[in-house]
Amino acid sequence: MTNIPISTKASALRYLSCLRPQDILVLQGSPLLGAAFAIRHPGVPDLAPLATLIIANVFLVTHIFMLNDWSGLTTDLADPNKATRVFTTRGVGRWEMGGVTAGLLVVSLLLFARLGPITFGLSLAIAVLSALYSLPRFNWKGRPLLNSAAHLAGGILHFLLGYSLGTAIDRRGLAIATFFALIFAAGHLTQEIRDHQGDAINGIRTNAVVFGPRRTFVASLVLFTLAHIILLMLALDGVLPRPLAALVVLYGVQIFWSIGTLREGLTFASVSRLQTRYRVLYAIVGLAMVAVVCGARMTMPV
């Protein structure tokens, strides 16, 4: 058995310590659910494309977060809530980080290219939106409303990334994608509220900085509410299985948590806690969707 040199292990650990595993994991849900809704009769031939989708999406999402961290190095160092977690404090240089970030994108796009031109085009569009948002040359992160529009578009594209694996993009796919896009955009606003202090120090004109944390918090709740209204309508109209309409009840739990966060003053700690809680909630929603969709297909006549 060949032993891996200690220096190689240490180097790998340095890079791994710069990742955001929780965020990367969360963003695997949307394309996988897209594939679940699109592939009507999954079988052995679908395993290889699904595995490719998962691996390619992990690389793409990791690239997106690393690009954001690479571009925001200077501002993150000045942010008291982020300074200790910046990649340079983990022993990774700026050029190293840039090289790994670019490499992840190349590998991701090569894998997506194996899934067909539509899926590849969607992945490329997501990468472009990421560059527009993160790179200082474009600085969409510091453009209020535009940054939310980018996340709304990105949320739609990300769901369709998986949906395109099983069927042509249609009105049904776009309608379901809107639910996930609204959740994604609302979550982005919540993150802006969490990072408000550091962004204000660095002069980054996010929605939370320009309009204030409380107004942005209300806006995020409006988007979350719209998402659940769409979920209810799609279920009642038969676009989604009708039992999924019951998931709207869980939104009451999120509202309860949100009111508590608002009373605590929208601090970094309280908003971070809210994010963790509603991510668990939407993980339950996602699992319920998969269970209901799979159950409905098992009862369908062959």
Phi, psi and omega in degrees: 000129183279130178276136177278126181306144181301322181297323179292318178298316181297320179296316180297319180296325178300314181291319180297327180291345180272352184281164175245081188302322182295315180294320180297317180296316181302320185276012171272341187294313187299307179295327178293321176292325175301316178294321180297321180286334186269322183278103189285324181228076184297142179210188181304319180299341181275348185296315182296313177299322179294318178296319178296318178301314182297311182296315180297321181289324176300315179295319182295312181295320177299317176303315183300314181290321180291324176296319178297317179292320180296317182289328184260024184305309185297314182290325179294325178295333179270355181267117183299337180272351183236343189306322184283348183252007181292145187298333179292335177283349178262008178085016178253124181282165182297319180292322177298314181298318179297319180295315179295319180299314178295320180297320178299320180295316181299312180297318180300312181295324177297321178290317179296328179299334179287345183264003177113161185294325181293310180298319178297316180298321178295317180295322179294320178297321177296318179297322178295315178300320178298318179294318179297323182285317191267320187292133181303331181300325181257317172056044176293339177301325181264021178241101183302148183074312179296321179294325177289323177298323178295320179288326177296313178295318180298323178296320178295312181298323184292320176294316182294338176304315178279324181298324182292347181288331186249342182198169177290149179292124183226184182297323179299313180298318180294322180295314179294322179300328181298322177301309182293325180294319179295321177298317181296315180294320178295320177296324177297318178297321178298320178294323176298321178295318178300319185265013186304315184300310181293320179295323178294320178299321183271359179071027178274119187274072174281173177300320181294326179285316185284313186261348180098147183300319185292315178295321178294325178295318177298317179299320179295321178294325177298316180294318177300318180296316178300321180300317182286330174296317178296318178301315180296315181296318181295324179288317181291330179278353179086003176293322172249157175305134185304324179302338181292345177299332181294340181295338181300332180302327181296339181296333176299326178294317179296320178298318179300313178297321182294319178298319178297320178295320179296320180292332179280354175096015178054047178282166178303316183293315184291321179289323176298319178295319178299317179301314180298319182293311184285340173293320176297319180300315181284338171294320176295318177300314180298315179295322178295321178299313180298316182297316182291316180297315179295320178296320179295323181288328179292333180269353179285142176292141181285000000 
